């Protein structure tokens, strides 16, 4: 593959992938506030990183971090935007939100009786319960609050490449790499199942975790984390534009951003 640069731009976001003779890719993200563009920057960066790698080789990591583990970790499953949360104040219906639950706002807050807007993003259900109890002590003697997440939709992972149903998937519990592939409908005929990879972002760096989906073993039990990308090598050209672009548009990419990423990816795989 030739050295080159491809870029995509949009309001407040710019990406550049640069390849060297290793081949190795480095990502540069500028003017991208995490609180506003985290999803788009992570997704676009990972796709450009994959595009900068030869189709017949595994992508190379840009970090020495090794976070792969087969131990389920619930710590990442905190409350986030768009989650549906049920909060009940024992014996105090006037201080309890509707029984059907309350949807967390995009800014990570909940609107609660007496307390108004309460920041809950990044907190566990137990932490939110303690926080609400502390606030209600101004009005009640010994408030007892229970919090349950009815629907957790703020955490997602992504399956792309030669799978039957690529795209983003809601993650409401820890899952393994093989389970993630099952969410993607399994491999298409001719897919390179021996060299499937999990792409994990660490700031501007990328960790690559390979596993074999053809002959499942312990490596297929590695845990997938929120915002991970499970990528199956292409068996032919055209899969990217046919399967991935609708999902990019569906999560808020502009036409310019989608076109730039697609052009970079398809050029490399057609060279």
N, C-alpha and C positions, 0 to 999 in steps of 0.2 A: 504494500500500500504506500502511496506517495505521501510525503509530508504535506500538510495543508491546514487551512483554517476555515471553519464554518461558524457562522454566528446567527443568533436569533435575538430579536429585541422586542421590547414592549414597554409599557409604562413602568419605569423604575426597575427594569431587569435586563441584564445582558449576559450572555454566555459565550465563551470561546473555548473550543477544544483544539489543542495543539498536539500533534503527534511527532515522535522522534523515531530514530532508526531502531529502538529497542525491540518491538514497538511498545511505547508506553504513552499514556495520555495523562495530561494534567488539566484540572478544571479551575477556571477562574470565574468568580461570581462577584459582580460589583453592583452597588446601589440596590441591594435587595433586602429590605427590612424583614427580619425573620417573622415578626408578628403578622405581617401582611402577605408575604410571598413565600412562606416556607414550603408549602406543598408544591407550588409551581417550580421553584428553583431546584428543589430536590429531585423532582421527577424529570425535569428537562436536563439537569446536569447528569443524572444517571444514564439517560438515553443517549446523550451526546458522548458520554464516556464509552458506552457500549459500541456506538457507531465508529469510534476511533480505533477499534480493535479489529483485526483481521477476522473474517467470518469463520475461518477454519481453526482459530486458536482461542483459548480462554482469555478473557480480559485480564489485564494485570492490575493488582492493587496498587494504590498510591500511599499506603500506610502499612506499618508493621503491626498494627493492632489486630489481635485475634480474639474476637468476642464470641466465636461459635461455641455453643453449648447445647447439650441435650436435656438440660434441666429446665423445666417450665418455670417462667418468671412472671408473676402477676403484677410486679411493681409498675410496669408501663401502662397498666389498664386503669388509669385514673379518669375522673370525669372530664369531659371535654365538650366543645361546642356541638350542638345538635343532639346530644344525648338526652334521653327522656328519663327524668328522675322523679321518684315518688318520695315525698317528705311528709311525715305524719308527726304531729305533736300530741302525745298521749292525753286523751281526755279534753283536748282543746281544739275542736273543729274550726273555730274562728281563726286560729293561728296556723291552720294546716292548709296547704294548697289543694287544688282539686285532686280527688282520688285517682283520676286517670293519669296524673303525672304532669310535670312541667318540663318544657323543652328548654335546654340550655341555649342561651342566645349566642350569636356568632362571636361576641366579645368575651364569652366565657362566664357570663353572669346569669343568675336566676332572680326572678322577681318574686319576693315572698311577702306574705301579710306581715304588717308591722315593721319588718326590717327593710323593705324596699329591695333595691338591687344588691345582690350579694355575689361576690366573686367566688366561683367554685371550680374553675378550670385548673387542672393539675392536682386536685385534692382527691383523696379516697372518700368513699361513702362515710366511713367512720369519722374522718376529719371534718367533713361538711356537717355531720350531725353535732359534733362538739362545738363547731363554730356557731351554728344556729342556736344551740342551747345557751351559749354564752350571751348571744344577742338578746334572746328572749328573757333573760333574767331581769331585764329592766321592767318587764310586764308581768312575769309569772314567778311564783316562789321557787319551785323546783321543776323546771320544764324537762320533759323526757322526749327526746327527738329520735326518730328512726329514719334512715335514708336508704333507699334501694334504687339501683339503676335498672329501670325497666327495659331500656333499649340503648345499647351502646353502639353508636354509629360514627363516633369521632375518630376511631382508630382504623386504619386501612393498610392493606398490603397490595402489591401489584404483581400480576402474572402476565408476562409478555412473551412474544416469540411464537414458536410452533406448538401452540396448544389450541384446543378446540374452542375455548371461550375466554380469550384474553381480556384483561382489564383490571380495574380496582375492585377489591372485595372488602366488605366490612369485617373487622376483626374484633370479636367480643370475648375471646379467650386465647390462651397460648396455643399455637399450632406448630406442627412439624413441617419440614420442607415437602415431604411427600403429601401431607394433607393440603398444603398450599397448591400443589399441582392438581390435586383432585378438584379443588375449587375451580381451577382453570379448565376443567373438563378432560384432563389427561392430554397425552401427546398426540399430535397428528401423525399420520403415516409418514415415515421417513425422517422424523425429527431426531436430532442428536440427543437421545436420552442419557447417554453415558457421560455427558459433560454439561449438565445443568448447573447454573450458578445462582447464588443469592448475592445481590449487589446491595451493600449496606453503607450508607453515608455516615461519615464522622466529620462534621463540619464541612470543609471543602475537600476532604480526603475520602477515598472509596476503599472499602474492604470487599474482597471477593471470596465467597465461600462455595467451593464446588461440591457437587454430590452426584451420585450415579442413580438415575431413576429407572434404568433398564434392569439392573440386578440390585434391588433395594438392600441396603445394609445399614449399619449404625450411622453412616454419614447422612442418610435420608431422614434421620430422627433429629437432626439439628433444629433448634427452635427458630422460627421466623418471627421477627419483631415488627412492630408497627412502622410503616413507611419503607419496609424492605421491598426489593424488586427481585422476583424470581424470573430468570430469563432462560429460555430454551433456544438453542442455536437454530438459525433458519435452515430449512431444507431447500429453499429456493427464494428467488426475489419476489417482491410484491406483497409479502405478508405484512410488512410494517405499515404500508399505506392503507391496506385493506382492513387490518384488524386493530391497529393502535390509534390511528388518528381520530376515530370517533370518540374514544375515551379521553384523549387530550382535550378535545373540544368540549366534552361533557363536564370536565372539571374546571373550566374557566380559562383555557388558553385562548389567546387571540388568534385570528387567522394568520397574522404575520408570524407569530411564534410557532404555530403548528407547521406552517409551510417551511420555515427555516430548518426546523428539526428534521422534518421528513426529507428535505433535500439533502441534508448532510448524511443522513442514514442511508438513503437509497443510492446516493452517488458511490459511497464506499462499497456497498454490497454489489453494485453493478460493475465496479472497476475490475 
